[in-house]
Amino acid sequence: MSLLAIAAPVAESASPQMVGVKTRWTAESRGGVAPHRYRFFVENVAEQEQILEVETRRSYWDWTPQQVGYYRVRVIVEDDRWLTAESDWSQPFEIVPALQAAIPKSSLSSPVMSQMKIPWETSAQGGRGPYHFSFQWRLADKDVSEEIPVVGTEWTWQPVQAGVYQVRTIAQDSLNNRSVSEWSEPWQVNPIFQVLHLSPDRSLAVPDTSAGVTWAALVEGGAGHNHYTFSLYKEDRLVHQEETGESGRWTVFGWTSGHYRMKVEVVDRYGAKVEDWSEKFKVGLRKIAVIP
């Protein structure tokens, strides 16, 4: 019968590994009288303090570390005649913080417009870099996209459909650990920017020249906080222009007879611009009878 002996334990996975990830340690014993029993010991290298002792009838042990640091492992084997042998310490083994993907952020804010390019950026911490990122979006809390891999930490998203969306990040480190972030705050994506209607509040065929005529532009979509500019043309020549701020209405006074067109330009808060023209219309003056 050969003497009982045991080799220093070896980790199945290379150092470093992440907090919360299971790592199998194996110690090969020989000699003595079977069966063998094993006791695994874990020591914090920095503090030189034993933190764990586990007994098992197997020559391997699955350890799931809960704290970061450098550790080493040794094993004492005992045979059926109560003879024991002690291994050397393993090489120091590093445990790094858990990988955590950050919720992605954008330099823009909701609402935005469909077809608009929206920049997103993310980051991660923990695990072992370098990191690789993917993004996902979901519509109305149910329709989730495929993972969209990117190079680096940035992604430009261009939604094609109006609705309420959220975005999240998937991070993967060099140890193949994965982390999925929480969803971002809801994002309102509005329809394509357009002027639905541009019209006056009364007929212009024979106006009362002392009263104003109010033009109103009805707009759909865009990113909001719209800025309006009305332009009045007479005989194809610009005769008056008025910036009305966020008001889509403009009242025009002082009409004279002639042929006119009204134009409105609308710019949203991110610079998207739409315009619309009225049909050409004729303004005639009210006839006043003069009694000799």
WOGI-V231199 format. One record per helix or strand of 3 or more residues. SS is the DSSP state (alpha for helix, beta for strand). FROM is the first residue (numbers start at 1). TO is the last residue. Records with the same first field share a line. If there is no record, write none. Layout:
SS->FROM-TO  FROM-TO
//
This chain:
beta->22-26  37-44  49-56  60-64  69-78  84-86  93-96  118-121  132-139  148-150  154-157  163-172  178-180  187-190  194-200  213-220  227-234  237-245  249-252  258-267  273-277  281-285
//
